Amino acid sequence: MENSFGVQQMKAFGWAARDASGVLSPFNFFRRATGKNDVQLKVMYCGICRTDLHLIKNDFGLSTFPLVPGHEIVGIVTEVGTNVKKFQVGDRVAVGALTGSCCSCNNCTNNLENYCTQFVPTTSGYQPNGEKSSNFGGFSNIMVCDAHFVLRIPENLDLDAAAPLLCAGITTYSPLRYFGLDKPGMHIGVNGLGGLGHIAVKFAKAFGVRVTVISTSPKKEMEALEYLGADSFLLSTNPDHFQAAQGILDGILDTVYANHPIQPLIDLLKPNGKLVFLGSPQKDPELPVFSLIMGRKMIAGSFIGDLRETQEMLDFAAKHDIRPEFEVIPMGYLNDAMERVAKADVRYKFVIDIGNTLKET
């Protein structure tokens, strides 16, 4: 059938939030039919990101309802468009936070689609045909996406383990690579040991980098050192820890979303050190300009990663056996899981077993 824009559609099913209460429930909707440049996939797993929680609560003021969350999507190809050559039915594939861009601007032609001013987010954006309605994400049985934005999952990477890598994985891998914090023998800090932070530790160690975990929770010390293999731990509520560690780090990945001071982090950096924001605090921190000048230090930010880099990240994870720490849940547990995400009560990611537990009503 066709919608009002003349686009062929097909039935789909998932779970959606109807309003900013954030309560999710079964939802019948339509996706566009597979076009000549598209890949259709049966969704097998989808990770839950903290951004999903923000979107269903409309914390950014940008959400359109009904809203189907999910941008860490993995599945099996069920149909390909006539122009698609790099995928075929049965392939293991993934779709991350990006499902469209203009494909012609300077950013897009330089493998920076994630910084295109017209990029199309997987959830709660605009359809490529301009229709002003929510893009429906991966908490659903099927997905249709332009093949350019579809990624291949290596054979030795489990589907459920691949899901969190599509957001948390690339969000930490990209700045390690771009800012040159991936060189063996370097020493970096990871501020915050959660969904982003724990994967950052794993990637950094695989690069041969020394890692110091920085956390407000003393309970995270054993986890960081004994399980994740970090080299040292700093308790950010202990001034003595920070005093003793001043000037030791080449860079810091700051994964914390809560408001926090950055002067203590700047003090941990060597001259030419880099503090890279991956989380976005609700209140912009004060900029310690004098400290930056006196150490020729840098403050930067990074947003997910481009498509080429994301494929590289998946291949790297497969080669080095990097698996996120996650809990697989059935679809019916979704609202409980969202409540636990809000409380940071998960180690460290949820992955929904959609292929086996999503039941149409």
N, C-alpha and C positions, 0 to 999 in steps of 0.2 A: 504494500500500500504506500501511498505518497503523503507527505505532510504538506503544510501550506506553502512550503518553499519548493515543492516539486521534487523532493528528495525521497527516493525509495527507502522504506523502513521495514524493520522486522521486529518481532516481539522479543523482549528480554525480561529478565527477572532478577531482582536483587533485594537489598535492604537499603532504606533511605531514611533520612531525617526530614520531617515535614515542616519543622520550624526550629527556632533557636533554642528550644528546650533540649535539643540534641538527642532525643529518644529515637532510636532506630527500629524500624519494623518492616515486614515484607512489602515489596513494591513491584508492581507490574509497570513496565514502561517500554519505549521503543528506542532502538538504535538504528542508525542508517544502515542500509544493506551494504554488502561488500562492494566497493567501487573498484574500478580498474587498477588503481594504485594502492589498494588496501589489503590488509591481512585481517582475517577473522580468527579468533582463538577461543577455545573453551578454557575458561579460567579455572585453574586447579587450586592455586593458593594466592592469597593477597595479604601483605603485611599491614599492620596498623601503625601509623605514624602519629606523633603528637599533633602534627598539622591537621590530621583528620579530625581530631577532637576540637581544635580551634575552629575548623570550618563548620562542623555541625552545630557549634555554639554561636556561630557568626561573630567570633571574637575580633575578626579583622574588619567587620562591617561590609564584606564583599560577597557573602554567600547568597546564592539564589536557591530557593526551595521549590519542590523537593530536591534533596541533595543526596546522591549516592557517593560515599567517600571511596577512597582507595587508590593509591598511586604506586604501589609496590606489587605489580601484577605479573604473575607467571602462569603459563598455560601451554596448550597444545594447539597448533595451527589446524583449523578445520576447513578453511577456504582461503584462496588467494585470488587477487584480481588478475586480469589478463596481462597487465603490464609488469607484474611482479615476477622477478627471476631469482631473487636471492633466498626466497623461502618456498617451502612446499608443504602440503598437508602432512601432518605428523611431526613436524619440527617442534622442538622445545624452545619457546620464545618468552620474551619479557617486554613489558611496557612500564616505563617509569613515570616521572612527574610531568613529562613533556610529550604532548601528542600533536603539536603543530607549531609552525613558525612561518614567517614570510618566505623563507628559503632564497631570498635574493639580496638582502641587505649585507653590509660589510661584515656584521657579526656572523650571519648564517653562512656566508661563503668562506669564512675563516674558522669553521668548526666551533662556533660559539653560539649555537642555536639557543642555549639557555639564557643568553643575554639579549636576544632579539626583543625589540620593543613590542612585537606583535606575537610573542610566543603564546601558545594555547596550552594552559594547564590541563592535566588529565581530569581534574575535578573542579567544578564550579567556575568554569570559564565560558567562552563563547565557542559555538560550533564553527568549523571552518567555512561553512556557507553563510556565516554572519547572523545566524539565528540567535536571538538573545535569550537563551535558556541555558540551564545548567548542563555542563558536560557531566556525563554519568561515569563514575569511576569504577574501580575493580571489585567492589563488594557485590558482584553480580555473576551470572552464569556465563555470559559471553562478552567479548570486547571486540570492537572494530577500530583499527588504527591505520593511518598511512604507513606503508611499509618502511618509509625512511626513518620512522621513529620507533621501529620495532628492533629489539636486540635478540641476539642468539645466546642461549644458555649452553655453556660447554657440557659435554656428556658426563664428565666426572664431577659436576656440581649438582647436588640434589635440588629439586624444584623448590621445596619448602625453605631450604637454606638460602636460595637465591633471592627470595622476596625482599628481606630487609636490606640487601645490598643495593637495591634500586633507588633508595633514598639515603638511608644512613650510611651505606657503604660508599657511594659516590660522593656524598657530601664531605666525607673525611679523606678519601683517596685523592680527590682533585686538588685540594690545597697542599697536601703533602708533595705532590708532583709539581704543581705550578710554582710554588714558592721555594722549591729546592730543598725541602725538608726531608727528602727521601734518600739522602746520601749516607752510606754506612759510616758509622763513627760519630755522626751528629748526635746532639742531645736535645730532645724536644719535650715540652710539657703538654699534657692533655688535661684541660680544666673541665671537670665534670665527668663522672663515670656512669653514663647511662646508655641509651640507645645509640647515640653517636660516639660517645667516648670509648666504649669498650671495643668498638670496631676500629676506631682510630689507633688504639693500642696494638691491635692485632696486625693492622697494615704496617704500622711503623716498625714493629719488631720483624716483620717479614722483609722489610727494606734494610734491616741491619742497623736500625737507629736505636739509640738509648732513649728510654721513655721514663719520665716522671709523671705520675698521676697526681693531680691536685683535686682535692675534694673537701667539702664541708663535713663529711661523715667519717668518723673514725672506723666505722664498720666496713668501709670500702678498702681499708688497707690490706687486709688478708686477701681479699678478692683480687685486688690489683697485682699484688706481688706474687702470691702463690698460685693463683689460677690463671690469670691473664699474662703473667710473665713480665710485668713492668719491672724496671730496675730500681725505682725508688718511689716514695710516697710523701706528699706534703699535705698536712692538714691545714686548710686555709684559715681556720679559726685560731690557729696557734702562731702568734707573731714570731716566736723564736724559730719555728721551722722556716719561715720566710726570710728572716734575717740571715740565717745560716746558708741559705741557698741563693742569695742575690748574685746575679751576673753569671749564672751557670748554663742558661738555656739558649740554644740557637733559635728556637721558635716555640710558640705556644698555639695550639688549637683550642679555642675557647668555645665549648659546646653548650655553655650554660644559658638557659633562657631567663632565669630569674635575675632581677636587678642585683648587680654586684659591683664593687669598686674595681677599677682596672690598674690603679697606681701600683698595688702590690705585685700584679702580674708583670707590669712594665719593668719593675725592679729586678725581676728574676732573669730578664733577658741580658745576654751579652751585647756589646756594641754590634750594630747591624742586625740585631735580633728582630724577629717579626711576630707580632701578636695578630692572629687571624680569627675574626669572629665568624662562627658558623651558626650560633644561636642569636636570636634577636631579642634582647631584653625589652620590657615594656617601656622603660625609661632610658633614653640615651645617656651613656655614662659621660662624666666630665672628662675632657681631653687634657692629659697632663703634658702640655706642650714642652715645657722646660726639660722634662725627663727624656722626651723624644729627641730634642735637639742635642742634648749633652751626650747621648749615646748613639746618635744617628740610627734610631730605632724606627720601626714601621708599624702602623696599625692598618690592617686590611680586612676585607671581608670576602666571602666566597659563597656562591649559590649553586647547589648541586654540581653538575658537570655537563660537558657537551656529550653528544652521542658517541663520537669516536672514543673519548676518554672513558665513557661508561662501559663500552664493550671491552676496552682494555682492562678496566677494573674487574669485570666478570672473569675474564681470562686469567688475570693475575690471581684472583681468589681461588679459582679452580686449580691452578698450577701449584699454589702454596698451601692448599687445603685450609683456606681461611673460611670459617663458618661463624656466622653470628650466633650469639646465645639467644634462644627464643623458645617460646611456649606455643605449641600448636593447639588451637581451640576450634570447637565447632561453631557454626554460624549462630546457633541459638544462645551462645554465651556472649554475644557481641556487646550488649549493653553493660553487662558486668565487666567485661574487659575494658570498655571505655572508662568506667568509673575507676578501675585500677590504674589505667594510664594517667588519669588526673591526679592520682595519689602517688605516682611513680612506684607502684606496687607490682613491678614486673621485672624479671631478669632475662633479657633487657628489652625484648621485643615480643609482641604477639604476632602470630601468623595464623590466618583463618584457613581451615581446610575446606575450601569452597567446593571442590570437586566431589567430595564425599558427603558433605553435610548441608549444602544449600538445597532446600526442598521447596518446590513451588506450592503455593496455596491457592 
